[in-house]
Amino acid sequence: VSKKKISIYVCAIALLFWTLFPIYTLVLTSIEQQVELVSAPPHWIPESPTASNYLQLLGITPAVSGMMMGTVETLRVGLLNSIIIALAVTGIATLVSAFAGFAFGRYRFRGKMQMLFAILFSRLLPSVAMIIPFFYLFNQLGLLATQQALIITYLSFSIPLATWVLLGFFATLPSEMIKSARIDGCSRTSSILRIAMPMSRAGIVAVAILVFIGCWNEFFFALMLNGGTPAQTIPPAVASLFGVQGGINQLGQPAIAAATAISLAPVLVLGLIFQRYVTRLRIVDPVTIALELPEGA
Amino acid sequence: LRGKGYRRVSDASYAYLLIIPLIIFELGLTVYPLVYSFWTSLHNTNLAANTDKYVGLANYIHVFTSSATLNSLQLSLVFMITVVISSVLLGIGIALLLNEEFVGRGLVRALVLLPWAIAEYSCAIMWSGIYNQSYGFLNGLLMQLGIIREYTSFVTPAYAIYAVAIAYTWHYTPLGAFFFLGSLQAVPQDLYSQAKIDGAKVFRRFWVVTRPFMRHSFMIVAILSVVQALQALDLVFVMTFGGPGVATQVLPYLVYRETFATMSLGLGASLAWTLSALIIALTTVLFVLLTRRR
Protein backbone atom coordinates (compact mmCIF):
# COMPACT_ATOMS: atom_id res chain seq x y z
CA VAL A 1 0.00 0.00 0.00
CA SER A 2 1.55 3.26 -1.12
CA LYS A 3 1.77 6.41 0.94
CA LYS A 4 -0.63 8.06 -1.48
CA LYS A 5 -3.28 5.40 -0.94
CA ILE A 6 -3.04 5.79 2.83
CA SER A 7 -3.46 9.54 2.66
CA ILE A 8 -6.46 9.14 0.36
CA TYR A 9 -8.19 6.88 2.87
CA VAL A 10 -7.34 9.17 5.78
CA CYS A 11 -8.86 12.11 3.89
CA ALA A 12 -11.92 10.06 2.94
CA ILE A 13 -12.52 9.11 6.57
CA ALA A 14 -12.08 12.72 7.70
CA LEU A 15 -14.52 13.84 5.01
CA LEU A 16 -17.09 11.23 6.05
CA PHE A 17 -16.76 12.30 9.68
CA TRP A 18 -17.25 15.99 8.79
CA THR A 19 -20.26 15.14 6.64
CA LEU A 20 -21.99 12.62 8.87
CA PHE A 21 -21.22 13.78 12.40
CA PRO A 22 -23.92 16.50 12.49
CA ILE A 23 -26.48 14.17 10.91
CA TYR A 24 -25.55 11.45 13.39
CA THR A 25 -26.06 13.81 16.34
CA LEU A 26 -29.57 14.54 15.09
CA VAL A 27 -30.45 10.86 14.72
CA LEU A 28 -28.85 10.10 18.08
CA THR A 29 -30.86 12.84 19.77
CA SER A 30 -34.07 11.58 18.21
CA ILE A 31 -33.73 8.04 19.60
CA GLU A 32 -32.46 8.94 23.07
CA GLN A 33 -34.47 9.64 26.19
CA GLN A 34 -34.19 13.20 27.46
CA VAL A 35 -32.37 11.87 30.57
CA GLU A 36 -29.73 10.09 28.56
CA LEU A 37 -29.33 13.00 26.15
CA VAL A 38 -28.15 15.42 28.81
CA SER A 39 -25.54 13.03 30.21
CA ALA A 40 -21.98 14.29 30.00
CA PRO A 41 -19.94 13.06 28.28
CA PRO A 42 -22.54 12.12 25.64
CA HIS A 43 -23.42 8.48 25.04
CA TRP A 44 -22.37 8.07 21.43
CA ILE A 45 -24.28 4.82 21.31
CA PRO A 46 -27.54 5.08 23.27
CA GLU A 47 -27.97 2.61 26.11
CA SER A 48 -31.74 2.57 25.89
CA PRO A 49 -32.68 3.67 22.36
CA THR A 50 -36.35 4.27 21.61
CA ALA A 51 -38.34 4.78 18.44
CA SER A 52 -41.30 6.08 20.41
CA ASN A 53 -40.96 9.68 19.12
CA TYR A 54 -41.04 8.51 15.50
CA LEU A 55 -43.94 6.14 16.17
CA GLN A 56 -45.99 8.87 17.85
CA LEU A 57 -45.17 11.57 15.30
CA LEU A 58 -46.06 9.30 12.39
CA GLY A 59 -49.33 8.38 14.09
CA ILE A 60 -48.42 4.70 14.47
CA THR A 61 -48.83 4.74 18.24
CA PRO A 62 -51.13 7.17 20.08
CA ALA A 63 -49.55 10.38 21.35
CA VAL A 64 -48.64 10.26 25.04
CA SER A 65 -49.42 13.90 25.79
CA GLY A 66 -51.69 16.68 24.58
CA MET A 67 -48.63 18.58 23.45
CA MET A 68 -47.53 15.63 21.35
CA MET A 69 -51.01 15.24 19.91
CA GLY A 70 -50.96 18.83 18.69
CA THR A 71 -47.53 18.28 17.20
CA VAL A 72 -48.66 15.21 15.28
CA GLU A 73 -51.47 17.25 13.74
CA THR A 74 -49.14 20.19 12.93
CA LEU A 75 -46.72 17.85 11.18
CA ARG A 76 -49.44 16.06 9.26
CA VAL A 77 -50.91 19.31 7.93
CA GLY A 78 -47.42 20.67 7.24
CA LEU A 79 -46.34 17.62 5.26
CA LEU A 80 -49.53 17.70 3.22
CA ASN A 81 -49.13 21.41 2.38
CA SER A 82 -45.47 20.91 1.56
CA ILE A 83 -46.20 18.05 -0.82
CA ILE A 84 -48.96 19.94 -2.66
CA ILE A 85 -46.97 23.17 -2.97
CA ALA A 86 -43.68 21.54 -3.94
CA LEU A 87 -45.33 19.33 -6.57
CA ALA A 88 -47.31 22.21 -8.08
CA VAL A 89 -44.24 24.43 -8.32
CA THR A 90 -42.05 21.64 -9.68
CA GLY A 91 -44.56 20.83 -12.40
CA ILE A 92 -45.20 24.39 -13.55
CA ALA A 93 -41.58 25.54 -13.27
CA THR A 94 -40.16 22.56 -15.13
CA LEU A 95 -42.68 22.92 -17.94
CA VAL A 96 -42.18 26.67 -18.41
CA SER A 97 -38.40 26.39 -18.11
CA ALA A 98 -38.03 23.45 -20.47
CA PHE A 99 -39.39 25.50 -23.38
CA ALA A 100 -37.71 28.73 -22.34
CA GLY A 101 -34.41 26.90 -21.74
CA PHE A 102 -34.62 25.37 -25.20
CA ALA A 103 -35.20 28.78 -26.79
CA PHE A 104 -32.31 30.35 -24.88
CA GLY A 105 -30.01 27.40 -25.47
CA ARG A 106 -30.55 26.94 -29.19
CA TYR A 107 -31.94 30.04 -30.86
CA ARG A 108 -30.48 33.42 -31.65
CA PHE A 109 -32.88 36.29 -31.13
CA ARG A 110 -32.85 39.90 -30.25
CA GLY A 111 -32.78 40.77 -26.56
CA LYS A 112 -31.55 37.31 -25.57
CA MET A 113 -28.54 38.49 -23.59
CA GLN A 114 -30.51 41.23 -21.86
CA MET A 115 -33.17 38.75 -20.84
CA LEU A 116 -30.58 36.28 -19.54
CA PHE A 117 -28.93 38.99 -17.49
CA ALA A 118 -32.33 40.00 -16.12
CA ILE A 119 -32.96 36.40 -15.09
CA LEU A 120 -29.57 36.21 -13.39
CA PHE A 121 -30.12 39.51 -11.60
CA SER A 122 -33.42 38.29 -10.25
CA ARG A 123 -31.50 35.47 -8.55
CA LEU A 124 -29.20 37.97 -6.85
CA LEU A 125 -31.98 39.50 -4.80
CA PRO A 126 -32.22 38.17 -1.25
CA SER A 127 -35.51 36.76 -0.03
CA VAL A 128 -35.77 39.56 2.53
CA ALA A 129 -35.95 41.97 -0.40
CA MET A 130 -38.73 40.03 -2.10
CA ILE A 131 -40.76 39.40 1.04
CA ILE A 132 -41.73 43.06 1.40
CA PRO A 133 -43.63 43.42 -1.90
CA PHE A 134 -45.01 39.89 -1.71
CA PHE A 135 -46.22 40.38 1.85
CA TYR A 136 -47.90 43.65 0.95
CA LEU A 137 -49.44 42.36 -2.27
CA PHE A 138 -50.76 39.14 -0.77
CA ASN A 139 -52.12 41.16 2.12
CA GLN A 140 -54.03 43.36 -0.36
CA LEU A 141 -55.24 40.38 -2.42
CA GLY A 142 -56.27 38.38 0.65
CA LEU A 143 -53.85 35.61 -0.31
CA LEU A 144 -51.90 35.53 2.94
CA ALA A 145 -52.06 32.10 4.60
CA THR A 146 -52.99 30.24 1.41
CA GLN A 147 -51.18 27.57 -0.57
CA GLN A 148 -51.37 29.80 -3.65
CA ALA A 149 -49.25 32.47 -1.94
CA LEU A 150 -46.32 30.10 -1.58
CA ILE A 151 -46.80 28.55 -5.02
CA ILE A 152 -46.63 32.01 -6.61
CA THR A 153 -43.63 33.03 -4.52
CA TYR A 154 -41.69 29.83 -5.20
CA LEU A 155 -42.36 30.07 -8.93
CA SER A 156 -40.70 33.48 -8.90
CA PHE A 157 -37.36 31.97 -7.99
CA SER A 158 -37.72 28.43 -9.33
CA ILE A 159 -38.37 29.41 -12.95
CA PRO A 160 -35.17 31.49 -13.39
CA LEU A 161 -33.07 28.77 -11.75
CA ALA A 162 -34.60 25.96 -13.80
CA THR A 163 -34.35 27.93 -17.04
CA TRP A 164 -30.71 28.69 -16.41
CA VAL A 165 -29.76 25.10 -15.69
CA LEU A 166 -31.77 23.66 -18.58
CA LEU A 167 -30.38 26.14 -21.05
CA GLY A 168 -26.91 24.74 -20.41
CA PHE A 169 -28.26 21.26 -21.03
CA PHE A 170 -30.04 22.04 -24.28
CA ALA A 171 -27.14 24.08 -25.60
CA THR A 172 -24.79 21.10 -25.40
CA LEU A 173 -27.12 18.64 -27.12
CA PRO A 174 -25.63 17.39 -30.39
CA SER A 175 -27.37 19.27 -33.20
CA GLU A 176 -27.31 16.46 -35.78
CA MET A 177 -30.31 14.54 -34.49
CA ILE A 178 -32.50 17.61 -34.17
CA LYS A 179 -31.42 18.87 -37.59
CA SER A 180 -32.03 15.55 -39.34
CA ALA A 181 -35.45 15.32 -37.72
CA ARG A 182 -36.24 18.75 -39.08
CA ILE A 183 -35.07 17.73 -42.57
CA ASP A 184 -37.32 14.67 -42.37
CA GLY A 185 -40.25 17.04 -42.09
CA CYS A 186 -40.62 17.16 -38.32
CA SER A 187 -42.04 20.47 -37.11
CA ARG A 188 -40.00 22.49 -34.64
CA THR A 189 -42.39 21.73 -31.83
CA SER A 190 -42.40 18.00 -32.43
CA SER A 191 -38.60 17.96 -32.81
CA ILE A 192 -38.46 19.49 -29.34
CA LEU A 193 -41.00 17.12 -27.86
CA ARG A 194 -39.83 13.95 -29.60
CA ILE A 195 -36.09 14.46 -29.90
CA ALA A 196 -34.70 17.19 -27.66
CA MET A 197 -36.73 16.53 -24.51
CA PRO A 198 -36.14 12.77 -24.40
CA MET A 199 -32.43 13.35 -25.05
CA SER A 200 -32.32 15.77 -22.11
CA ARG A 201 -34.26 13.55 -19.74
CA ALA A 202 -31.39 13.54 -17.25
CA GLY A 203 -31.30 17.33 -17.19
CA ILE A 204 -35.04 17.66 -16.79
CA VAL A 205 -35.11 15.13 -13.94
CA ALA A 206 -32.19 16.89 -12.27
CA VAL A 207 -33.91 20.27 -12.55
CA ALA A 208 -37.19 18.90 -11.24
CA ILE A 209 -35.38 17.47 -8.21
CA LEU A 210 -33.52 20.74 -7.70
CA VAL A 211 -36.75 22.74 -7.75
CA PHE A 212 -38.56 20.26 -5.49
CA ILE A 213 -35.78 20.33 -2.88
CA GLY A 214 -35.72 24.13 -3.03
CA CYS A 215 -39.46 24.35 -2.36
CA TRP A 216 -39.48 21.67 0.30
CA ASN A 217 -36.68 23.39 2.20
CA GLU A 218 -37.82 26.98 1.86
CA PHE A 219 -38.28 28.49 5.28
CA PHE A 220 -38.46 32.28 5.29
CA PHE A 221 -41.38 32.96 2.92
CA ALA A 222 -43.17 29.96 4.38
CA LEU A 223 -42.89 31.47 7.85
CA MET A 224 -43.73 35.05 6.94
CA LEU A 225 -46.65 34.32 4.62
CA ASN A 226 -48.17 31.16 6.09
CA GLY A 227 -46.51 30.53 9.45
CA GLY A 228 -48.88 29.32 12.17
CA THR A 229 -51.86 29.01 9.81
CA PRO A 230 -53.58 25.93 8.32
CA ALA A 231 -51.61 26.55 5.09
CA GLN A 232 -48.29 26.23 6.91
CA THR A 233 -45.64 24.05 5.29
CA ILE A 234 -43.22 21.76 7.09
CA PRO A 235 -40.25 24.15 7.64
CA PRO A 236 -42.06 26.68 9.87
CA ALA A 237 -43.94 23.81 11.51
CA VAL A 238 -40.71 22.12 12.60
CA ALA A 239 -38.99 25.40 13.43
CA SER A 240 -41.91 26.41 15.65
CA LEU A 241 -41.41 23.22 17.68
CA PHE A 242 -37.80 24.26 18.15
CA GLY A 243 -38.94 27.69 19.27
CA VAL A 244 -38.35 30.34 16.64
CA GLN A 245 -37.17 33.72 17.86
CA GLY A 246 -36.50 32.74 21.42
CA GLY A 247 -39.82 31.02 21.94
CA ILE A 248 -39.66 28.13 24.39
CA ASN A 249 -39.74 24.56 23.24
CA GLN A 250 -41.61 22.35 25.65
CA LEU A 251 -41.60 19.27 23.56
CA GLY A 252 -38.10 18.14 24.48
CA GLN A 253 -35.07 17.78 22.23
CA PRO A 254 -35.64 14.12 21.22
CA ALA A 255 -39.13 14.75 19.84
CA ILE A 256 -37.94 17.89 18.01
CA ALA A 257 -35.03 15.97 16.52
CA ALA A 258 -37.37 13.20 15.40
CA ALA A 259 -39.70 15.75 13.76
CA THR A 260 -36.71 17.33 12.00
CA ALA A 261 -35.53 13.94 10.78
CA ILE A 262 -38.99 13.14 9.42
CA SER A 263 -39.11 16.44 7.57
CA LEU A 264 -35.69 15.72 6.07
CA ALA A 265 -36.36 12.19 4.89
CA PRO A 266 -37.84 13.03 1.46
CA VAL A 267 -35.08 15.48 0.48
CA LEU A 268 -32.34 13.17 1.69
CA VAL A 269 -33.65 10.49 -0.65
CA LEU A 270 -33.89 13.02 -3.49
CA GLY A 271 -30.41 14.28 -2.65
CA LEU A 272 -29.03 10.77 -3.05
CA ILE A 273 -30.70 10.51 -6.46
CA PHE A 274 -29.59 13.99 -7.47
CA GLN A 275 -25.99 13.11 -6.70
CA ARG A 276 -25.91 10.94 -9.83
CA TYR A 277 -26.86 13.90 -12.03
CA VAL A 278 -25.12 16.82 -10.42
CA THR A 279 -21.69 16.52 -12.04
CA ARG A 280 -23.38 16.45 -15.44
CA LEU A 281 -25.05 19.81 -14.90
CA ARG A 282 -23.38 22.43 -16.98
CA ILE A 283 -23.71 25.77 -15.25
CA VAL A 284 -23.11 28.40 -17.88
CA ASP A 285 -22.36 32.07 -17.48
CA PRO A 286 -23.36 34.91 -19.81
CA VAL A 287 -19.91 35.19 -21.39
CA THR A 288 -19.88 31.50 -22.28
CA ILE A 289 -23.32 31.86 -23.79
CA ALA A 290 -22.21 34.78 -25.91
CA LEU A 291 -18.93 33.24 -27.08
CA GLU A 292 -19.16 29.50 -27.11
CA LEU A 293 -22.62 28.06 -27.29
CA PRO A 294 -23.75 26.63 -30.61
CA GLU A 295 -26.72 28.18 -32.32
CA GLY A 296 -29.57 26.78 -34.34
CA ALA A 297 -31.88 23.86 -33.89
CA LEU B 1 -48.09 18.71 -43.92
CA ARG B 2 -48.54 20.79 -40.84
CA GLY B 3 -44.82 21.42 -40.80
CA LYS B 4 -45.21 23.79 -43.75
CA GLY B 5 -47.46 26.10 -41.82
CA TYR B 6 -45.01 26.23 -38.94
CA ARG B 7 -42.06 27.02 -41.15
CA ARG B 8 -43.51 30.39 -42.05
CA VAL B 9 -42.70 31.48 -38.50
CA SER B 10 -39.05 32.53 -38.30
CA ASP B 11 -36.70 30.92 -35.78
CA ALA B 12 -36.53 34.12 -33.75
CA SER B 13 -40.31 34.47 -33.50
CA TYR B 14 -40.57 30.81 -32.60
CA ALA B 15 -38.04 31.35 -29.80
CA TYR B 16 -40.11 34.27 -28.51
CA LEU B 17 -43.14 32.01 -28.54
CA LEU B 18 -41.31 29.51 -26.33
CA ILE B 19 -40.27 32.11 -23.77
CA ILE B 20 -43.56 34.00 -23.52
CA PRO B 21 -44.62 32.07 -20.38
CA LEU B 22 -41.25 32.81 -18.79
CA ILE B 23 -41.57 36.50 -19.61
CA ILE B 24 -45.07 36.68 -18.15
CA PHE B 25 -43.92 35.00 -14.93
CA GLU B 26 -40.82 37.19 -14.72
CA LEU B 27 -42.75 40.41 -15.25
CA GLY B 28 -45.46 39.49 -12.77
CA LEU B 29 -43.39 37.79 -10.12
CA THR B 30 -40.08 39.65 -10.22
CA VAL B 31 -40.19 42.95 -12.06
CA TYR B 32 -43.48 44.14 -10.63
CA PRO B 33 -42.62 43.28 -7.00
CA LEU B 34 -39.24 44.92 -7.40
CA VAL B 35 -40.62 48.14 -8.83
CA TYR B 36 -43.18 48.06 -6.08
CA SER B 37 -40.60 47.58 -3.35
CA PHE B 38 -38.44 50.38 -4.74
CA TRP B 39 -41.50 52.62 -4.71
CA THR B 40 -42.15 51.57 -1.11
CA SER B 41 -38.58 52.40 -0.14
CA LEU B 42 -39.32 56.03 -1.00
CA HIS B 43 -42.30 56.10 1.36
CA ASN B 44 -42.69 55.91 5.12
CA THR B 45 -45.03 52.93 4.67
CA ASN B 46 -45.86 51.41 8.04
CA LEU B 47 -48.63 48.87 8.41
CA ALA B 48 -48.82 49.31 12.19
CA ALA B 49 -48.82 53.12 12.29
CA ASN B 50 -50.86 53.23 9.06
CA THR B 51 -48.58 55.80 7.39
CA ASP B 52 -47.81 55.83 3.68
CA LYS B 53 -46.35 59.17 2.60
CA TYR B 54 -43.66 60.00 0.04
CA VAL B 55 -40.44 60.84 1.89
CA GLY B 56 -37.86 60.85 -0.91
CA LEU B 57 -34.51 59.43 0.11
CA ALA B 58 -35.11 59.85 3.85
CA ASN B 59 -35.15 56.08 4.43
CA TYR B 60 -31.86 55.65 2.60
CA ILE B 61 -30.26 58.46 4.58
CA HIS B 62 -31.40 56.77 7.76
CA VAL B 63 -29.96 53.43 6.58
CA PHE B 64 -26.59 54.88 5.63
CA THR B 65 -26.17 56.85 8.85
CA SER B 66 -27.29 54.17 11.28
CA SER B 67 -24.69 52.34 13.33
CA ALA B 68 -26.79 49.15 13.17
CA THR B 69 -26.25 49.05 9.40
CA LEU B 70 -22.50 49.40 9.82
CA ASN B 71 -22.41 46.61 12.42
CA SER B 72 -24.46 44.32 10.19
CA LEU B 73 -22.38 45.14 7.14
CA GLN B 74 -19.23 44.19 9.02
CA LEU B 75 -20.78 40.93 10.23
CA SER B 76 -22.06 40.08 6.76
CA LEU B 77 -18.61 40.63 5.27
CA VAL B 78 -16.91 38.51 7.95
CA PHE B 79 -19.51 35.78 7.43
CA MET B 80 -19.18 35.95 3.66
CA ILE B 81 -15.38 35.88 3.59
CA THR B 82 -15.26 32.96 6.03
CA VAL B 83 -17.84 30.98 4.07
CA VAL B 84 -16.39 31.75 0.63
CA ILE B 85 -12.79 30.91 1.51
CA SER B 86 -13.59 27.78 3.48
CA SER B 87 -16.18 26.42 1.07
CA VAL B 88 -14.03 27.03 -2.01
CA LEU B 89 -10.90 25.47 -0.48
CA LEU B 90 -12.82 22.57 1.06
CA GLY B 91 -14.77 22.14 -2.15
CA ILE B 92 -11.63 21.86 -4.27
CA GLY B 93 -10.15 19.42 -1.74
CA ILE B 94 -13.27 17.25 -1.75
CA ALA B 95 -13.41 17.27 -5.54
CA LEU B 96 -9.74 16.25 -5.85
CA LEU B 97 -10.32 13.45 -3.35
CA LEU B 98 -13.48 12.17 -5.05
CA ASN B 99 -11.68 12.22 -8.39
CA GLU B 100 -9.18 9.64 -7.10
CA GLU B 101 -9.91 5.93 -7.25
CA PHE B 102 -10.51 4.21 -3.91
CA VAL B 103 -12.66 1.48 -2.44
CA GLY B 104 -16.03 2.90 -1.41
CA ARG B 105 -15.77 6.04 -3.53
CA GLY B 106 -19.31 5.67 -4.83
CA LEU B 107 -20.71 5.57 -1.31
CA VAL B 108 -18.63 8.54 -0.15
CA ARG B 109 -19.72 10.53 -3.20
CA ALA B 110 -23.37 9.81 -2.50
CA LEU B 111 -23.12 10.76 1.17
CA VAL B 112 -21.08 13.92 0.67
CA LEU B 113 -23.93 15.76 -1.05
CA LEU B 114 -26.37 15.16 1.82
CA PRO B 115 -25.63 18.32 3.86
CA TRP B 116 -26.59 20.39 0.82
CA ALA B 117 -30.03 18.74 0.71
CA ILE B 118 -30.62 19.53 4.37
CA ALA B 119 -32.47 22.81 4.76
CA GLU B 120 -30.81 25.67 6.58
CA TYR B 121 -33.44 25.69 9.31
CA SER B 122 -32.76 21.99 9.98
CA CYS B 123 -29.03 22.71 10.00
CA ALA B 124 -29.78 25.33 12.64
CA ILE B 125 -31.58 22.78 14.82
CA MET B 126 -28.78 20.24 14.28
CA TRP B 127 -25.93 22.63 14.99
CA SER B 128 -27.67 24.11 18.03
CA GLY B 129 -27.46 20.63 19.53
CA ILE B 130 -23.80 20.36 18.54
CA TYR B 131 -22.85 23.74 19.99
CA ASN B 132 -25.09 23.39 23.07
CA GLN B 133 -23.29 24.62 26.13
CA SER B 134 -24.61 22.23 28.76
CA TYR B 135 -24.71 18.88 26.98
CA GLY B 136 -23.63 19.65 23.40
CA PHE B 137 -21.95 17.06 21.24
CA LEU B 138 -18.99 19.25 20.30
CA ASN B 139 -18.26 19.89 23.97
CA GLY B 140 -18.45 16.16 24.69
CA LEU B 141 -16.22 15.29 21.75
CA LEU B 142 -13.56 17.89 22.56
CA MET B 143 -13.59 16.87 26.21
CA GLN B 144 -13.13 13.18 25.39
CA LEU B 145 -10.29 14.09 23.03
CA GLY B 146 -8.71 16.03 25.89
CA ILE B 147 -8.81 19.34 24.02
CA ILE B 148 -10.96 21.15 26.57
CA ARG B 149 -11.22 20.60 30.33
CA GLU B 150 -14.74 21.81 30.92
CA TYR B 151 -17.81 22.52 28.80
CA THR B 152 -17.66 25.91 27.14
CA SER B 153 -19.96 28.11 25.11
CA PHE B 154 -19.13 28.43 21.42
CA VAL B 155 -21.84 30.90 20.56
CA THR B 156 -20.27 33.88 22.33
CA PRO B 157 -20.42 37.49 21.13
CA ALA B 158 -16.88 37.19 19.76
CA TYR B 159 -17.19 33.79 18.07
CA ALA B 160 -20.89 33.36 17.30
CA ILE B 161 -20.51 34.63 13.74
CA TYR B 162 -17.82 32.01 13.06
CA ALA B 163 -19.90 29.30 14.69
CA VAL B 164 -22.74 30.16 12.32
CA ALA B 165 -20.31 30.39 9.38
CA ILE B 166 -19.00 26.88 10.08
CA ALA B 167 -22.51 25.47 10.14
CA TYR B 168 -23.26 27.27 6.89
CA THR B 169 -20.04 26.00 5.30
CA TRP B 170 -21.04 22.47 6.25
CA HIS B 171 -24.36 22.95 4.47
CA TYR B 172 -23.08 24.83 1.45
CA THR B 173 -19.71 23.25 0.51
CA PRO B 174 -20.95 20.02 -1.18
CA LEU B 175 -22.67 21.79 -4.08
CA GLY B 176 -19.49 23.64 -5.05
CA ALA B 177 -17.46 20.48 -4.54
CA PHE B 178 -19.60 18.72 -7.12
CA PHE B 179 -19.25 21.59 -9.60
CA PHE B 180 -15.47 21.29 -9.17
CA LEU B 181 -15.69 17.53 -9.56
CA GLY B 182 -17.61 17.98 -12.79
CA SER B 183 -14.82 20.09 -14.22
CA LEU B 184 -12.13 17.69 -12.97
CA GLN B 185 -13.78 14.86 -14.86
CA ALA B 186 -13.23 16.83 -18.07
CA VAL B 187 -9.43 16.76 -17.65
CA PRO B 188 -7.95 14.26 -20.15
CA GLN B 189 -6.00 11.58 -18.25
CA ASP B 190 -3.07 11.55 -20.72
CA LEU B 191 -2.26 15.14 -19.71
CA TYR B 192 -1.52 13.80 -16.21
CA SER B 193 0.60 10.94 -17.47
CA GLN B 194 2.52 13.33 -19.70
CA ALA B 195 3.16 15.67 -16.77
CA LYS B 196 4.28 12.69 -14.67
CA ILE B 197 6.74 11.61 -17.35
CA ASP B 198 8.02 15.18 -17.43
CA GLY B 199 8.72 14.78 -13.70
CA ALA B 200 6.13 17.26 -12.38
CA LYS B 201 5.35 16.86 -8.65
CA VAL B 202 1.79 16.67 -7.29
CA PHE B 203 1.31 20.38 -6.67
CA ARG B 204 2.90 21.36 -9.96
CA ARG B 205 0.65 18.89 -11.80
CA PHE B 206 -2.38 20.44 -10.13
CA TRP B 207 -1.27 23.96 -11.00
CA VAL B 208 -0.30 23.34 -14.62
CA VAL B 209 -2.67 20.58 -15.72
CA THR B 210 -5.76 20.73 -13.51
CA ARG B 211 -6.13 24.41 -12.71
CA PRO B 212 -6.92 25.63 -16.24
CA PHE B 213 -9.84 23.20 -16.37
CA MET B 214 -11.18 24.50 -13.05
CA ARG B 215 -11.25 28.18 -13.97
CA HIS B 216 -14.84 28.18 -15.08
CA SER B 217 -16.17 26.20 -12.14
CA PHE B 218 -14.06 28.35 -9.84
CA MET B 219 -15.80 31.45 -11.12
CA ILE B 220 -19.26 29.90 -10.79
CA VAL B 221 -18.61 28.61 -7.26
CA ALA B 222 -16.95 31.83 -6.09
CA ILE B 223 -19.78 34.03 -7.34
CA LEU B 224 -22.51 31.67 -6.13
CA SER B 225 -21.02 31.45 -2.66
CA VAL B 226 -20.65 35.22 -2.37
CA VAL B 227 -24.30 35.64 -3.33
CA GLN B 228 -25.55 32.82 -1.11
CA ALA B 229 -23.52 33.91 1.91
CA LEU B 230 -24.78 37.48 1.67
CA GLN B 231 -28.36 36.25 1.31
CA ALA B 232 -28.17 33.67 4.11
CA LEU B 233 -30.83 34.26 6.72
CA ASP B 234 -32.54 31.08 7.91
CA LEU B 235 -29.59 29.73 9.88
CA VAL B 236 -29.21 32.90 11.92
CA PHE B 237 -32.98 33.23 12.17
CA VAL B 238 -33.51 29.85 13.82
CA MET B 239 -30.18 29.32 15.59
CA THR B 240 -29.22 32.65 17.14
CA PHE B 241 -31.93 35.15 16.06
CA GLY B 242 -29.15 37.67 15.53
CA GLY B 243 -27.67 37.16 18.98
CA PRO B 244 -26.11 36.96 21.41
CA GLY B 245 -26.90 40.70 21.49
CA VAL B 246 -26.35 41.71 17.88
CA ALA B 247 -23.32 39.44 17.35
CA THR B 248 -24.85 37.56 14.41
CA GLN B 249 -27.18 40.25 13.12
CA VAL B 250 -26.09 39.97 9.49
CA LEU B 251 -27.65 42.32 6.92
CA PRO B 252 -30.54 40.07 5.85
CA TYR B 253 -31.50 39.60 9.49
CA LEU B 254 -31.35 43.35 10.06
CA VAL B 255 -33.66 43.84 7.07
CA TYR B 256 -36.09 41.35 8.56
CA ARG B 257 -35.97 42.97 11.99
CA GLU B 258 -36.29 46.57 10.77
CA THR B 259 -39.18 45.58 8.52
CA PHE B 260 -41.28 43.31 10.65
CA ALA B 261 -40.49 44.28 14.25
CA THR B 262 -42.32 47.57 13.70
CA MET B 263 -44.01 46.77 10.37
CA SER B 264 -42.06 49.62 8.72
CA LEU B 265 -42.10 48.30 5.19
CA GLY B 266 -40.70 51.55 3.75
CA LEU B 267 -37.58 51.56 5.87
CA GLY B 268 -37.15 47.82 5.41
CA ALA B 269 -37.45 48.14 1.64
CA SER B 270 -34.71 50.77 1.51
CA LEU B 271 -32.43 48.53 3.57
CA ALA B 272 -33.31 45.57 1.35
CA TRP B 273 -32.41 47.58 -1.74
CA THR B 274 -29.12 48.59 -0.15
CA LEU B 275 -28.30 44.93 0.48
CA SER B 276 -29.36 43.99 -3.04
CA ALA B 277 -27.17 46.74 -4.49
CA LEU B 278 -24.22 45.44 -2.47
CA ILE B 279 -24.75 41.90 -3.78
CA ILE B 280 -25.16 43.08 -7.38
CA ALA B 281 -22.06 45.29 -7.15
CA LEU B 282 -19.87 42.57 -5.63
CA THR B 283 -21.07 39.99 -8.16
CA THR B 284 -20.41 42.30 -11.09
CA VAL B 285 -16.90 43.13 -9.86
CA LEU B 286 -16.11 39.44 -9.30
CA PHE B 287 -17.51 38.48 -12.67
CA VAL B 288 -15.43 41.10 -14.48
CA LEU B 289 -12.28 40.18 -12.54
CA LEU B 290 -12.67 36.46 -13.12
CA THR B 291 -13.49 36.66 -16.83
CA ARG B 292 -11.07 39.46 -17.67
CA ARG B 293 -8.38 37.32 -19.20
CA ARG B 294 -10.58 35.51 -21.71
Interface residues (C-beta under 8 A of the other chain):
Chain A: K5 I8 Y9 C11 A12 L15 L16 W18 T19 L20 F21 P22 I23 T25 L26 L28 T29 L37 V38 S39 A40 P41 P42 V96 S97 F99 A100 F102 A103 F104 Y107 R108 F109 R110 K112 M115 A118 I119 F121 S122 R123 L124 L125 P126 S127 V128 A129 M130 I131 I132 P133 F134 F135 Y136 L137 N139 I152 T153 L155 S156 I159 P160 T163 G185 C186 S187 R188 T189 I213 W216 N217 E218 F219 F220 M224 P235 V238 A239 F242 V244 Q245 G246 Q253 I256 A257 T260 S263 L264 V267 L268 L270 G271 L272 F274 Q275 V278 T279 R280 L281 R282 I283 D285 V287 T288 L291 G296 A297
Chain B: R2 G3 Y6 D11 A12 Y14 A15 Y16 L18 I19 P21 L22 I23 F25 E26 L29 T30 Y32 P33 L34 Y36 S37 T40 T45 L47 G93 I94 L97 E100 F102 G104 R105 V108 R109 A110 L111 V112 L113 L114 P115 W116 A117 I118 A119 E120 Y121 S122 C123 A124 I125 M126 W127 S128 G129 I130 S134 Y135 F137 N139 G140 L141 M143 Q144 Y151 W170 P174 L175 F178 F179 L181 G182 Q185 H216 S217 M219 I220 V227 L230 Q231 L233 D234 F237 V238 F241 P252 V255 Y256 T259 F260 L265 G268 A269 A272 W273 L275 S276 I279 I280 T283 F287 T291 R294
